[in-house]
Amino acid sequence: MGIRLSIGSGPLAAGLPLASRRRPRRPRPAAPARLPSFRGIARFTDGSVFTCQHAHGSPDAAAACAARYKRDLAAGRPVPPRAMLRRT
């Protein structure tokens, strides 16, 4: 038990600890292992390549994203801006 300085008595007493007991700091948990990420890549006949800007957890999901981009482009649906396309 620590030493305490008190002023007043009864319900209006105010106290200030002179010695504090601090808990030791807990070590931080280890950072989780980073999982591999995959990017969808769509190649076009004119030599342009589209790479999606988000990471996928599996190669199948990345391939599906690239196929979806090609399908939406062919159907005339809104797709990400052409700035994401690069010529090779």
C-alpha positions as a Markdown table, in Angstrom:
| # | Residue | x | y | z |
|---|---|---|---|---|
| 1 | Met | 0.0 | 0.0 | 0.0 |
| 2 | Gly | 1.3 | 3.4 | -0.9 |
| 3 | Ile | 1.6 | 6.7 | 1.1 |
| 4 | Arg | -1.3 | 9.1 | 0.6 |
| 5 | Leu | -1.5 | 12.9 | 1.4 |
| 6 | Ser | -5.0 | 13.9 | 2.4 |
| 7 | Ile | -6.5 | 17.3 | 3.0 |
| 8 | Gly | -9.8 | 17.6 | 4.9 |
| 9 | Ser | -12.0 | 15.0 | 6.5 |
| 10 | Gly | -15.3 | 13.4 | 5.9 |
| 11 | Pro | -17.0 | 13.4 | 2.5 |
| 12 | Leu | -15.1 | 16.4 | 1.2 |
| 13 | Ala | -11.6 | 15.0 | 1.7 |
| 14 | Ala | -9.2 | 15.2 | -1.2 |
| 15 | Gly | -6.3 | 12.9 | -1.6 |
| 16 | Leu | -3.1 | 12.7 | -3.6 |
| 17 | Pro | -1.0 | 9.6 | -3.8 |
| 18 | Leu | 2.7 | 10.3 | -3.1 |
| 19 | Ala | 3.9 | 7.0 | -4.4 |
| 20 | Ser | 2.2 | 5.3 | -7.3 |
| 21 | Arg | 2.2 | 1.6 | -8.2 |
| 22 | Arg | 2.4 | 1.3 | -12.0 |
| 23 | Arg | 1.7 | -1.9 | -13.7 |
| 24 | Pro | 4.5 | -3.1 | -15.9 |
| 25 | Arg | 3.9 | -2.5 | -19.6 |
| 26 | Arg | 2.7 | -5.5 | -21.6 |
| 27 | Pro | 4.8 | -6.3 | -24.7 |
| 28 | Arg | 3.0 | -5.7 | -28.0 |
| 29 | Pro | 1.7 | -8.8 | -29.7 |
| 30 | Ala | 3.6 | -9.9 | -32.8 |
| 31 | Ala | 2.4 | -8.5 | -36.1 |
| 32 | Pro | 0.3 | -11.0 | -38.1 |
| 33 | Ala | 2.1 | -12.6 | -41.0 |
| 34 | Arg | 1.4 | -10.9 | -44.3 |
| 35 | Leu | -0.5 | -13.1 | -46.7 |
| 36 | Pro | 0.5 | -13.1 | -50.4 |
| 37 | Ser | -1.7 | -10.8 | -52.5 |
| 38 | Phe | -2.5 | -11.2 | -56.2 |
| 39 | Arg | -3.5 | -8.5 | -58.8 |
| 40 | Gly | -5.8 | -9.1 | -61.7 |
| 41 | Ile | -4.2 | -8.5 | -65.0 |
| 42 | Ala | -6.1 | -8.1 | -68.3 |
| 43 | Arg | -4.2 | -8.1 | -71.6 |
| 44 | Phe | -5.8 | -6.8 | -74.8 |
| 45 | Thr | -5.0 | -7.5 | -78.4 |
| 46 | Asp | -3.8 | -3.9 | -79.0 |
| 47 | Gly | -1.0 | -4.4 | -76.5 |
| 48 | Ser | -2.5 | -2.6 | -73.6 |
| 49 | Val | -2.6 | -4.1 | -70.1 |
| 50 | Phe | -5.0 | -3.4 | -67.2 |
| 51 | Thr | -3.8 | -4.2 | -63.7 |
| 52 | Cys | -6.5 | -3.9 | -60.9 |
| 53 | Gln | -5.6 | -1.6 | -58.0 |
| 54 | His | -6.7 | -3.9 | -55.2 |
| 55 | Ala | -5.1 | -7.1 | -53.8 |
| 56 | His | -6.8 | -10.5 | -54.0 |
| 57 | Gly | -6.3 | -13.4 | -51.7 |
| 58 | Ser | -6.0 | -16.0 | -54.4 |
| 59 | Pro | -4.9 | -16.2 | -58.0 |
| 60 | Asp | -8.4 | -17.4 | -59.0 |
| 61 | Ala | -10.0 | -14.2 | -57.5 |
| 62 | Ala | -7.5 | -12.1 | -59.4 |
| 63 | Ala | -8.2 | -13.9 | -62.7 |
| 64 | Ala | -12.0 | -13.4 | -62.1 |
| 65 | Cys | -11.4 | -9.7 | -61.5 |
| 66 | Ala | -9.5 | -9.4 | -64.8 |
| 67 | Ala | -12.2 | -11.3 | -66.6 |
| 68 | Arg | -14.9 | -9.1 | -65.1 |
| 69 | Tyr | -13.1 | -6.0 | -66.3 |
| 70 | Lys | -12.9 | -7.4 | -69.8 |
| 71 | Arg | -16.5 | -8.4 | -69.8 |
| 72 | Asp | -17.7 | -5.0 | -68.5 |
| 73 | Leu | -15.5 | -3.2 | -71.1 |
| 74 | Ala | -17.0 | -5.3 | -73.9 |
| 75 | Ala | -20.5 | -4.7 | -72.7 |
| 76 | Gly | -20.0 | -0.9 | -72.5 |
| 77 | Arg | -20.5 | -0.7 | -68.8 |
| 78 | Pro | -18.6 | 1.9 | -66.7 |
| 79 | Val | -15.0 | 0.7 | -66.0 |
| 80 | Pro | -12.0 | 2.3 | -64.2 |
| 81 | Pro | -10.4 | 5.2 | -66.0 |
| 82 | Arg | -8.1 | 4.6 | -69.0 |
| 83 | Ala | -5.2 | 6.0 | -66.9 |
| 84 | Met | -5.0 | 2.5 | -65.3 |
| 85 | Leu | -4.2 | 1.0 | -68.7 |
| 86 | Arg | -0.6 | 0.9 | -69.8 |
| 87 | Arg | 0.8 | 0.0 | -73.1 |
| 88 | Thr | 3.6 | -2.6 | -73.3 |
